Amino acid sequence: MSHTVIGRRPVVLWFRRDLRLDDHPALLAAARQGPVVALFVLDDALLLTAGQPRLAYLLRTLRALERQLGAHGATLTLRRGRPEQVVPSVVADAGAAAVHISADFTPYGTARDQRVAAALGEVPLVATGSPYAIAPDRVRRPNGDAYQVFTAFYRSWLANGWNAAAHSDPNAVEWRTIGGEPIPDDPPITTTLPDAGELAARRAWAQFRGDRLTTYADRRDHPALDGTSRMSPFLKFGAIHPRTLLADLGADDDAFRRQLAWREFYASVLCHIPSTARACVRPCMEGMDYDSGPHADTRFALWSTGRTGYPIVDAGMRQLLAEGWMHNRARMITASFLVKDLHIDWTRGARHFMDHLIDGDLASNQHGWQWTAGTGTDAAPYFRIFNPMSQSQRFDPDGNYIRRWVPELAALPGNEIHEPWRRPQGAPPGYPEPIVDHRDERADALARYHLLRSEGQHAAHRREAATRPADPR
């Protein structure tokens, strides 16, 4: 039941990456202050860069939130425009005393919130909680710098700990309604999307916990098996909070706990070094020799549509187009192939993923690509060049993942499906020959790296010589 306190001015809860009603610290803070106006801003700066599948999934998540609010006698106020204009307008319409948010630590989100706070003037922008178990600016090295090694971050992250889940009762919130726009229709897509929203997230988590959590460590790297949680799209939009998941994990569930920590690690790296959204974490890798021009464009098109002639690569890329999601092992294989077999800049592949992934998270996507490309936070990364044949044989030994996504190869036995070009009769009709020879391209990638390292060493020697004091003799 809603409780009205006479004289309390309303407040605005501005939803962003927290599209749920339970375990929502900002909602609890807003409800303590006054009647709550639920707001979502359709921000073109984000919508126009989201990619159609992720935009459709966002809109479905908003509809799910709207239905939840409706069940509690509330409505979602939706308005479109620049947040620094829309949010003050809503505050004026509602006569609101404050705007409550979950903190955003992305480069765009941080700058946007600074603009909104300035535009609000004396009306405070109150941040409570974040999309992470621990805010990305809190876990630091003893000297205050950001961690760039996951194992050290993980130890500190665990030692820091996180708050318990803050369960809330939406029926106990006094909701206020002001006018807004209807949620737009989905853009046209061919992608098959999962159910969206908080209730779907809770169902998916309960099913994973009951069926697959205990086998997660053994099955998570095998893309043909239903061994992962598929919680990443829900986490992307905050339909469920990571600490809700963490609260359900036991001592034997460290493999899954570490995956949640990887998400928080990459958010911390981006928070402390915003330039890594586009630039290499390791500046020395900025000079890497990548291919460009029409030849590279042709190879990129074949990679992006799953027509490379390497079955495990093609399976991953076709899954991305069909589902707006890709198994993590396949993400690493396909990324390595683009950067180290096709010699194409990692940023181009990262953009393609962000165009199609419904769980496309800037920090996780960009730094995952950098980890594979050898430009990121790993200590000795560039020599890790994924062999698509051995990866396929190891993680999809029966070829079932390939059969699902590359039907041209479905009739081949497991011992042939990984390298169909080696069959006496060649690959089946309709499936391409390999566009490159992996062994040759691996050698080329390493040669380019050694050249870059040699040039870097020469440049360092030249800088040292230029700053060396003159011989006084």
C-alpha positions in Angstrom: 0.0 0.0 0.0 1.3 3.5 -0.8 1.7 5.9 2.1 1.3 9.6 1.5 3.0 12.1 3.7 1.5 15.6 3.3 3.9 18.3 2.3 6.7 16.1 0.9 7.9 17.3 -2.5 8.3 14.6 -5.1 11.6 13.4 -6.4 12.7 12.0 -9.8 14.2 8.5 -10.1 16.1 8.6 -13.4 16.5 5.1 -14.6 19.5 4.3 -16.8 21.4 0.9 -16.5 19.2 -0.1 -13.5 15.9 -1.2 -15.1 14.4 -3.1 -12.2 12.6 -2.5 -8.9 14.3 -4.8 -6.5 17.7 -4.4 -5.0 17.8 -0.8 -6.2 19.6 1.5 -3.8 18.7 4.7 -5.7 15.0 3.7 -5.6 15.2 3.2 -1.9 16.9 6.6 -1.4 14.4 8.3 -3.6 11.4 6.7 -1.8 12.7 7.8 1.6 12.8 11.4 0.4 9.4 11.8 -1.2 6.9 10.6 -3.8 8.8 9.1 -6.8 8.5 10.0 -10.5 10.0 7.2 -12.6 11.8 8.6 -15.6 13.7 7.2 -18.5 15.4 9.4 -21.1 15.7 8.3 -24.7 19.2 9.8 -25.3 20.0 9.9 -29.0 23.7 10.0 -28.2 23.4 6.5 -26.8 20.5 5.2 -29.0 22.2 6.0 -32.3 25.3 4.0 -31.3 23.6 1.1 -29.8 23.0 -1.2 -32.8 19.6 -2.4 -33.7 19.5 -5.6 -31.7 20.6 -3.9 -28.5 18.2 -1.1 -29.0 15.3 -3.6 -29.5 16.3 -5.4 -26.3 16.5 -2.1 -24.4 12.9 -1.2 -25.6 11.7 -4.6 -24.5 13.3 -4.2 -21.1 11.6 -0.8 -20.8 8.2 -2.4 -21.6 8.9 -5.0 -18.9 9.7 -2.3 -16.4 6.6 -0.3 -17.5 4.4 -3.4 -16.8 6.0 -3.9 -13.4 5.3 -0.3 -12.5 1.8 -0.6 -13.7 1.2 -3.5 -11.4 2.1 -1.2 -8.5 -0.1 1.7 -9.7 2.8 3.6 -11.3 3.8 4.7 -14.8 7.1 5.1 -16.5 7.6 8.7 -17.7 9.5 8.4 -21.0 10.9 11.5 -22.7 13.3 11.9 -25.6 16.1 14.4 -25.9 19.4 15.6 -24.4 19.4 14.7 -20.7 20.7 18.1 -19.6 17.5 19.5 -21.1 15.0 16.7 -20.4 15.8 16.1 -16.7 15.4 19.7 -15.6 12.2 19.9 -17.6 10.8 16.9 -15.8 11.9 18.4 -12.4 10.1 21.6 -13.3 6.9 19.7 -14.3 6.9 17.6 -11.2 8.1 20.3 -8.8 10.7 17.9 -7.7 13.2 18.4 -4.9 15.9 16.1 -6.2 16.9 13.7 -8.9 18.1 10.3 -7.8 20.4 8.0 -10.0 22.6 5.0 -9.9 26.1 6.3 -10.5 27.6 5.9 -14.0 31.3 5.5 -14.5 31.6 5.3 -18.3 33.3 8.2 -20.0 30.1 9.4 -21.6 28.0 8.8 -18.5 30.3 10.7 -16.3 30.4 13.8 -18.6 26.6 13.6 -19.2 25.9 13.5 -15.4 28.1 16.5 -14.9 26.2 18.4 -17.5 22.8 17.4 -16.0 24.0 18.4 -12.5 25.1 21.8 -13.8 21.7 22.3 -15.5 19.8 21.3 -12.4 21.3 24.2 -10.5 20.2 24.0 -6.8 18.3 20.8 -7.3 20.7 18.0 -6.3 21.6 15.0 -8.5 21.9 12.3 -5.9 23.9 9.1 -6.8 23.3 6.0 -4.7 24.7 2.6 -5.8 26.0 1.7 -9.2 25.6 -1.2 -11.8 28.5 -3.0 -10.0 28.9 -4.9 -6.7 31.7 -2.4 -5.9 31.9 0.9 -7.6 34.7 1.0 -10.2 36.5 3.9 -8.5 36.8 2.1 -5.2 39.1 -0.9 -5.8 42.6 0.6 -6.2 46.2 -0.4 -5.7 47.9 0.7 -2.4 49.4 3.7 -4.3 46.0 4.8 -5.5 46.4 3.6 -9.1 44.1 1.3 -11.0 44.8 -2.4 -11.1 45.9 -3.6 -14.5 46.4 -7.3 -13.4 43.2 -9.2 -12.8 44.5 -11.6 -10.1 45.6 -8.7 -7.9 42.3 -6.9 -8.6 40.4 -10.0 -7.7 42.1 -10.4 -4.3 41.5 -6.8 -3.5 37.9 -6.9 -4.7 37.2 -9.9 -2.5 38.8 -8.3 0.5 36.8 -5.1 0.0 33.5 -7.0 -0.1 30.2 -5.5 -1.1 26.9 -4.5 0.6 24.1 -7.0 1.1 21.2 -6.9 -1.4 18.8 -4.1 -0.5 15.4 -5.6 -1.2 12.6 -3.2 -1.7 8.8 -3.3 -1.8 7.4 -1.3 -4.7 4.0 -1.3 -3.1 5.5 0.7 -0.2 6.6 3.5 -2.6 4.4 6.5 -3.2 4.5 7.0 -6.9 3.8 10.1 -8.9 2.9 10.4 -12.6 3.6 13.1 -15.1 3.2 13.0 -18.8 5.6 11.4 -21.3 5.9 9.6 -24.6 5.0 6.0 -25.4 7.8 3.5 -25.7 8.8 3.3 -29.4 8.3 0.2 -31.4 11.2 -2.1 -31.9 13.5 -1.4 -34.9 13.3 -4.0 -37.6 15.7 -6.9 -36.7 16.2 -10.5 -37.7 17.8 -11.4 -34.4 16.1 -13.8 -32.0 16.2 -12.1 -28.6 15.7 -13.6 -25.2 13.0 -12.5 -22.8 13.7 -9.1 -21.3 13.2 -7.5 -17.9 13.6 -8.1 -14.2 11.2 -11.0 -13.9 12.8 -12.8 -16.9 16.2 -12.2 -15.3 15.1 -13.7 -12.0 13.7 -16.8 -13.8 16.9 -17.2 -15.9 19.0 -16.9 -12.8 16.9 -19.4 -10.8 17.1 -21.9 -13.7 20.9 -21.5 -14.0 21.4 -22.0 -10.3 19.2 -25.0 -10.3 20.5 -26.7 -13.4 24.0 -25.5 -14.4 25.8 -23.6 -11.7 27.4 -26.7 -10.2 28.9 -27.7 -13.6 29.7 -24.2 -14.7 33.5 -24.6 -14.2 33.7 -27.7 -16.3 31.2 -26.7 -19.1 31.6 -23.0 -19.5 34.3 -23.2 -22.2 32.3 -25.5 -24.5 30.1 -23.5 -26.8 28.0 -26.5 -27.8 26.9 -27.1 -24.2 24.3 -25.0 -22.4 26.8 -24.4 -19.7 26.8 -20.6 -19.2 24.4 -18.4 -17.4 23.5 -16.0 -20.2 23.0 -13.4 -17.6 25.0 -10.7 -19.4 22.1 -9.1 -21.3 20.2 -8.7 -18.0 23.3 -7.3 -16.3 23.9 -4.9 -19.2 20.6 -3.1 -18.5 20.5 -3.7 -14.8 17.4 -6.0 -14.9 19.3 -7.8 -12.1 22.1 -6.5 -10.0 25.4 -8.5 -9.7 25.3 -8.5 -5.9 21.9 -10.3 -6.2 23.8 -13.0 -8.0 26.8 -12.9 -5.6 24.5 -13.4 -2.7 23.4 -16.7 -4.1 27.0 -18.1 -4.6 28.7 -20.5 -2.3 32.3 -21.3 -1.6 32.4 -23.8 -4.5 31.2 -21.3 -7.0 34.4 -19.3 -7.5 34.5 -19.9 -11.2 31.3 -17.9 -11.7 32.3 -15.4 -9.1 35.5 -14.7 -11.0 33.5 -14.0 -14.2 31.4 -11.4 -12.4 34.7 -9.9 -11.1 36.1 -9.7 -14.7 33.2 -7.4 -15.5 34.0 -5.2 -12.6 37.8 -5.3 -13.4 37.2 -4.0 -16.9 34.8 -1.3 -15.6 37.6 -0.2 -13.2 40.2 0.0 -15.9 37.9 2.1 -18.1 36.9 4.3 -15.1 40.5 5.1 -14.3 41.8 5.2 -17.9 38.9 6.4 -20.1 41.1 6.6 -23.2 41.1 2.8 -23.3 37.7 2.8 -24.8 39.4 3.6 -28.1 43.2 3.5 -27.4 45.4 0.7 -26.4 45.9 0.1 -22.7 49.6 -0.5 -23.6 50.6 2.6 -25.5 53.6 0.8 -27.1 51.1 -1.2 -29.1 49.6 1.8 -30.9 52.2 1.5 -33.6 51.2 -2.1 -34.6 51.1 -2.7 -38.3 47.6 -3.5 -39.4 46.2 -4.1 -42.8 43.7 -1.6 -44.4 42.3 -0.8 -47.8 40.0 -2.8 -50.1 41.8 -6.1 -49.4 41.3 -5.8 -45.7 37.7 -4.7 -46.2 37.0 -7.8 -48.2 38.5 -10.0 -45.5 36.6 -8.1 -42.8 33.3 -8.7 -44.7 34.0 -12.4 -44.9 34.8 -12.5 -41.2 31.8 -10.5 -40.1 29.4 -12.7 -42.1 30.9 -16.0 -41.1 32.5 -16.9 -44.4 36.2 -17.4 -43.5 36.4 -21.1 -44.2 37.4 -21.8 -40.6 34.3 -23.5 -39.1 34.6 -22.5 -35.4 35.2 -18.8 -36.5 32.2 -18.9 -38.8 30.0 -20.5 -36.2 30.7 -17.8 -33.7 30.1 -15.0 -36.2 26.9 -16.5 -37.4 25.7 -16.9 -33.8 26.3 -13.2 -33.2 24.2 -12.3 -36.1 21.4 -14.7 -35.2 21.2 -14.2 -31.5 22.9 -10.9 -30.7 25.1 -12.9 -28.3 28.2 -15.1 -28.7 29.7 -17.7 -26.4 32.7 -16.2 -24.7 35.1 -18.9 -26.0 34.0 -18.1 -29.5 34.4 -14.4 -28.8 38.1 -15.0 -28.0 38.6 -17.2 -31.1 36.9 -14.9 -33.5 38.7 -11.8 -32.1 42.1 -13.5 -32.3 41.4 -14.5 -35.9 40.5 -11.0 -37.0 43.6 -9.4 -35.4 46.3 -12.0 -35.8 45.2 -14.0 -38.8 43.6 -11.1 -40.8 45.8 -8.4 -39.3 42.9 -6.0 -38.8 42.9 -3.4 -36.0 41.0 -4.6 -32.9 39.0 -1.4 -32.8 37.2 -2.4 -36.0 36.2 -5.8 -34.6 35.1 -4.2 -31.3 32.8 -1.8 -33.2 31.3 -4.7 -35.1 30.6 -6.6 -31.8 29.0 -3.4 -30.3 26.8 -3.1 -33.3 25.3 -6.6 -32.8 25.7 -7.6 -29.1 22.6 -7.2 -26.9 25.0 -7.4 -23.9 27.4 -4.9 -25.6 29.0 -3.3 -22.6 31.8 -0.7 -23.5 34.2 -1.7 -20.7 33.8 -5.5 -21.1 33.8 -5.4 -24.9 36.7 -3.1 -25.5 39.0 -4.6 -22.9 38.0 -8.1 -23.8 39.1 -7.3 -27.4 42.3 -5.7 -26.1 43.1 -8.8 -24.0 42.9 -11.0 -27.1 44.6 -8.5 -29.4 47.6 -8.2 -27.0 47.1 -4.5 -26.4 45.4 -4.7 -23.0 45.9 -5.6 -19.4 47.5 -9.0 -19.8 51.2 -9.3 -18.9 52.5 -11.3 -21.9 49.7 -11.2 -24.4 50.7 -10.9 -28.0 52.2 -14.4 -28.2 48.7 -15.9 -27.5 47.5 -16.6 -31.0 44.5 -18.8 -31.0 44.7 -21.7 -33.4 41.2 -22.1 -34.7 41.6 -25.8 -35.5 43.0 -26.8 -32.1 40.5 -24.6 -30.3 37.7 -26.2 -32.3 38.9 -29.7 -31.6 39.4 -29.0 -27.9 36.2 -27.1 -27.1 33.8 -28.4 -29.7 35.2 -32.0 -30.2 32.1 -33.5 -31.6 31.4 -30.4 -33.8 27.9 -29.8 -32.5 28.4 -26.0 -32.1 29.6 -25.9 -35.7 26.7 -28.0 -36.9 24.2 -25.7 -35.3 25.5 -22.5 -36.9 27.2 -23.8 -40.1 24.6 -26.2 -41.6 26.8 -26.7 -44.7 29.0 -28.9 -42.6 26.3 -30.6 -40.6 26.7 -34.0 -42.3 30.5 -34.2 -41.6 31.8 -36.4 -38.8 33.6 -34.9 -35.9 37.1 -35.8 -37.2 36.4 -33.9 -40.4 34.3 -30.9 -39.4 37.1 -28.9 -37.9 39.2 -28.8 -41.1 36.9 -29.7 -43.9 39.3 -28.5 -46.6 41.6 -31.5 -45.7 39.0 -34.0 -46.9 40.0 -35.7 -50.2 37.0 -34.2 -51.9 37.4 -30.8 -50.2 34.9 -28.8 -48.3 31.2 -29.5 -49.0 29.5 -27.5 -51.7 28.6 -24.0 -50.6 31.3 -23.8 -47.9 34.3 -21.6 -48.7 38.0 -22.7 -48.6 40.0 -21.0 -45.9 40.7 -17.3 -46.8 44.2 -17.5 -45.2 46.6 -20.1 -44.0 46.7 -19.9 -40.2 50.3 -21.1 -39.9 51.6 -18.4 -42.3 49.5 -15.6 -40.7 50.7 -16.6 -37.3 54.3 -16.2 -38.4 53.4 -12.9 -40.0 51.7 -11.6 -36.8 54.7 -12.5 -34.7 57.0 -10.8 -37.2 55.0 -7.6 -37.1 55.1 -7.7 -33.3 58.9 -8.2 -33.2 59.4 -5.4 -35.6 57.2 -3.1 -33.4 59.1 -4.1 -30.3 62.5 -3.6 -32.1 61.4 -0.1 -33.3 60.2 0.7 -29.8 63.6 -0.3 -28.3 65.4 1.8 -30.9 63.2 4.7 -30.1 63.8 4.3 -26.4 67.6 4.2 -26.9 67.3 7.4 -29.0 65.3 9.1 -26.3 67.8 8.0 -23.7 70.8 9.3 -25.8 69.1 12.6 -26.3 68.7 13.2 -22.6 72.2 11.8 -21.6 74.5 14.6 -20.3 77.3 15.6 -22.5 80.7 14.0 -21.9 82.6 16.6 -19.8 86.0 15.6 -21.2 
